[in-house]
Amino acid sequence: MNVSFNNYTEYGINNQAARYCWISYTVFTILCSFLGDSIILVASFGYDAFKLPIPIVAIIQHMAVCGLLNSFNTFLFLVTLISKRNNLGTFLCTFQSYSRFYSY
């Protein structure tokens, strides 16, 4: 039994207008998330901008790293959405499903 599973069949967006809306939304989400999480990590590691107890800063840093991992997963979805097929291979498709679990 040959089951075809990839990111494109998972989401199944076949309408061109819906695809372009999803591409725009995904690019905006990736840019905002990457920029915001990077600023948080640089501020907390490099400049000690947070005047909070160390455990709370560690939790904030952990949430920023999970946000960056989620941005990477969203980028993989964006590549699949733009190309209309899964050209990333089975390894990245499998990696994406496991990293989604740990980033949420």
Backbone as CSV, one residue per row, in Angstrom:
resi,resn,N_x,N_y,N_z,CA_x,CA_y,CA_z,C_x,C_y,C_z
1,MET,0.835,-1.170,0.000,0.000,0.000,0.000,0.884,1.239,0.000
2,ASN,0.725,2.061,-0.994,1.538,3.254,-1.141,0.693,4.472,-0.777
3,VAL,1.023,5.085,0.337,0.284,6.258,0.793,1.125,7.486,0.500
4,SER,0.562,8.427,-0.237,1.261,9.662,-0.549,0.924,10.697,0.516
5,PHE,1.885,10.998,1.350,1.683,12.006,2.393,2.793,13.028,2.295
6,ASN,2.437,14.252,2.153,3.397,15.335,2.220,2.667,16.576,2.707
7,ASN,3.382,17.672,2.810,2.782,18.884,3.360,1.700,19.452,2.450
8,TYR,1.839,19.247,1.141,0.841,19.798,0.230,-0.467,19.034,0.338
9,THR,-0.412,17.720,0.441,-1.658,16.960,0.570,-2.256,17.123,1.958
10,GLU,-1.440,17.467,2.953,-1.975,17.669,4.304,-2.892,18.885,4.342
11,TYR,-2.476,19.954,3.700,-3.263,21.179,3.743,-4.255,21.252,2.587
12,GLY,-3.933,20.696,1.429,-4.857,20.568,0.315,-5.459,21.862,-0.174
13,ILE,-4.645,22.887,-0.362,-5.152,24.171,-0.861,-5.021,24.148,-2.379
14,ASN,-6.151,24.074,-3.067,-6.126,23.979,-4.519,-6.567,25.270,-5.206
15,ASN,-7.204,26.181,-4.503,-7.670,27.430,-5.067,-6.509,28.428,-5.116
16,GLN,-6.308,29.075,-6.273,-5.191,30.006,-6.431,-5.309,31.213,-5.498
17,ALA,-6.503,31.777,-5.370,-6.676,32.955,-4.507,-6.394,32.609,-3.053
18,ALA,-6.868,31.466,-2.617,-6.593,31.038,-1.240,-5.106,30.781,-1.038
19,ARG,-4.447,30.219,-2.053,-3.009,29.972,-1.958,-2.236,31.274,-1.810
20,TYR,-2.591,32.299,-2.605,-1.885,33.574,-2.519,-2.136,34.267,-1.183
21,CYS,-3.330,34.149,-0.661,-3.616,34.715,0.666,-2.795,34.016,1.741
22,TRP,-2.730,32.684,1.671,-1.937,31.936,2.640,-0.452,32.257,2.516
23,ILE,0.044,32.431,1.292,1.457,32.775,1.105,1.747,34.143,1.725
24,SER,0.890,35.126,1.488,1.095,36.466,2.062,1.065,36.427,3.584
25,TYR,0.079,35.739,4.120,-0.052,35.631,5.572,1.156,34.911,6.177
26,THR,1.615,33.860,5.525,2.737,33.085,6.047,4.032,33.885,6.012
27,VAL,4.269,34.631,4.940,5.474,35.473,4.869,5.441,36.537,5.968
28,PHE,4.307,37.173,6.159,4.166,38.173,7.215,4.411,37.557,8.595
29,THR,3.860,36.364,8.823,4.034,35.685,10.105,5.491,35.327,10.356
30,ILE,6.167,34.823,9.329,7.573,34.444,9.487,8.427,35.664,9.802
31,LEU,8.228,36.753,9.075,9.025,37.961,9.305,8.808,38.532,10.701
32,CYS,7.561,38.631,11.109,7.272,39.176,12.447,7.806,38.277,13.556
33,SER,7.618,36.994,13.403,8.063,36.060,14.429,9.585,36.022,14.514
34,PHE,10.245,35.953,13.373,11.708,35.906,13.384,12.295,37.186,13.958
35,LEU,11.747,38.321,13.561,12.243,39.597,14.060,12.005,39.741,15.568
36,GLY,10.804,39.440,16.016,10.488,39.583,17.433,11.271,38.624,18.322
37,ASP,11.357,37.364,17.920,12.086,36.387,18.730,13.583,36.677,18.748
38,SER,14.118,37.139,17.623,15.542,37.485,17.591,15.844,38.670,18.500
39,ILE,14.979,39.661,18.495,15.178,40.827,19.372,15.131,40.398,20.832
40,ILE,14.194,39.534,21.173,14.087,39.060,22.556,15.347,38.304,22.971
41,LEU,15.847,37.418,22.101,17.049,36.655,22.456,18.281,37.536,22.559
42,VAL,18.455,38.459,21.634,19.620,39.349,21.690,19.551,40.238,22.923
43,ALA,18.369,40.743,23.225,18.230,41.615,24.397,18.470,40.855,25.690
44,SER,18.031,39.618,25.750,18.187,38.884,27.004,19.593,38.327,27.173
45,PHE,20.241,37.924,26.098,21.590,37.376,26.219,22.657,38.470,26.229
46,GLY,22.572,39.390,25.298,23.652,40.342,25.112,23.596,41.562,25.993
47,TYR,22.415,42.097,26.228,22.324,43.390,26.895,21.716,43.330,28.286
48,ASP,21.276,42.183,28.730,20.601,42.043,30.028,19.498,43.090,30.178
49,ALA,18.641,43.159,29.180,17.596,44.180,29.140,16.457,43.886,30.106
50,PHE,16.319,42.645,30.496,15.222,42.284,31.395,15.709,42.347,32.836
51,LYS,15.090,43.174,33.621,15.414,43.271,35.050,14.451,42.387,35.830
52,LEU,14.524,41.106,35.554,13.642,40.113,36.165,14.486,39.016,36.787
53,PRO,13.882,38.198,37.630,14.630,37.063,38.175,15.081,36.113,37.065
54,ILE,16.174,35.426,37.304,16.788,34.551,36.298,15.835,33.464,35.788
55,PRO,15.047,32.797,36.644,14.139,31.769,36.089,13.102,32.326,35.113
56,ILE,12.626,33.531,35.368,11.638,34.122,34.461,12.295,34.485,33.130
57,VAL,13.525,34.989,33.165,14.249,35.286,31.934,14.515,34.006,31.154
58,ALA,14.820,32.916,31.859,15.044,31.626,31.184,13.771,31.144,30.494
59,ILE,12.629,31.351,31.117,11.359,30.961,30.495,11.090,31.823,29.259
60,ILE,11.376,33.109,29.331,11.197,33.996,28.185,12.118,33.575,27.041
61,GLN,13.362,33.231,27.353,14.293,32.777,26.326,13.830,31.460,25.711
62,HIS,13.313,30.574,26.531,12.808,29.301,26.036,11.627,29.515,25.080
63,MET,10.743,30.433,25.428,9.604,30.727,24.553,10.070,31.345,23.238
64,ALA,11.121,32.164,23.261,11.642,32.760,22.031,12.280,31.698,21.135
65,VAL,12.994,30.747,21.731,13.594,29.664,20.940,12.502,28.790,20.326
66,CYS,11.454,28.512,21.078,10.328,27.748,20.526,9.643,28.530,19.407
67,GLY,9.580,29.840,19.535,9.023,30.665,18.471,9.868,30.617,17.209
68,LEU,11.200,30.595,17.368,12.074,30.462,16.196,11.922,29.094,15.543
69,LEU,11.770,28.059,16.349,11.542,26.722,15.798,10.208,26.672,15.061
70,ASN,9.215,27.333,15.606,7.922,27.405,14.939,8.035,28.203,13.637
71,SER,8.868,29.228,13.596,9.099,29.983,12.364,9.749,29.101,11.306
72,PHE,10.666,28.240,11.724,11.296,27.304,10.786,10.253,26.343,10.212
73,ASN,9.361,25.848,11.058,8.294,24.966,10.574,7.377,25.704,9.602
74,THR,7.082,26.952,9.910,6.233,27.746,9.026,6.944,28.008,7.706
75,PHE,8.271,28.172,7.744,9.037,28.359,6.506,8.968,27.109,5.635
76,LEU,9.051,25.933,6.250,8.925,24.701,5.470,7.545,24.600,4.831
77,PHE,6.519,25.011,5.558,5.167,25.045,4.993,5.102,26.040,3.840
78,LEU,5.763,27.182,3.974,5.754,28.202,2.924,6.410,27.689,1.648
79,VAL,7.533,26.995,1.774,8.212,26.446,0.596,7.303,25.454,-0.116
80,THR,6.635,24.612,0.646,5.718,23.643,0.058,4.527,24.337,-0.581
81,LEU,4.035,25.383,0.044,2.881,26.106,-0.469,3.207,26.842,-1.759
82,ILE,4.390,27.415,-1.848,4.784,28.138,-3.054,5.015,27.179,-4.217
83,SER,5.676,26.070,-3.951,6.008,25.148,-5.037,4.872,24.206,-5.412
84,LYS,3.817,24.166,-4.615,2.643,23.314,-4.845,2.960,21.817,-4.826
85,ARG,4.088,21.464,-4.239,4.429,20.055,-4.057,5.494,19.968,-2.973
86,ASN,5.684,18.787,-2.471,6.682,18.596,-1.424,8.023,18.290,-2.069
87,ASN,8.905,19.276,-2.131,10.224,19.062,-2.690,11.310,19.107,-1.624
88,LEU,10.923,18.964,-0.367,11.886,19.010,0.730,12.363,17.630,1.162
89,GLY,11.696,16.582,0.716,12.095,15.233,1.067,11.393,14.734,2.312
90,THR,11.503,13.445,2.512,10.800,12.832,3.635,11.444,13.173,4.972
91,PHE,12.757,13.420,4.986,13.413,13.725,6.255,12.877,15.024,6.851
92,LEU,12.825,16.084,6.036,12.332,17.360,6.561,10.843,17.312,6.856
93,CYS,10.099,16.516,6.107,8.672,16.365,6.398,8.488,15.682,7.754
94,THR,9.280,14.656,8.014,9.217,13.971,9.302,9.738,14.867,10.414
95,PHE,10.824,15.582,10.158,11.380,16.500,11.153,10.365,17.577,11.515
96,GLN,9.626,18.058,10.527,8.644,19.097,10.779,7.540,18.603,11.700
97,SER,7.101,17.372,11.513,6.028,16.869,12.378,6.507,16.717,13.822
98,TYR,7.747,16.270,14.026,8.257,16.147,15.391,8.569,17.517,16.002
99,SER,9.113,18.433,15.222,9.447,19.733,15.789,8.197,20.562,16.060
100,ARG,7.121,20.323,15.331,5.856,20.986,15.667,5.415,20.601,17.064
101,PHE,5.567,19.318,17.383,5.157,18.827,18.700,5.937,19.530,19.802
102,TYR,7.238,19.688,19.622,8.054,20.273,20.677,8.017,21.793,20.693
103,SER,7.650,22.440,19.581,7.629,23.898,19.580,6.331,24.442,20.163
104,TYR,5.282,23.647,20.202,4.025,24.124,20.771,4.026,23.803,22.237
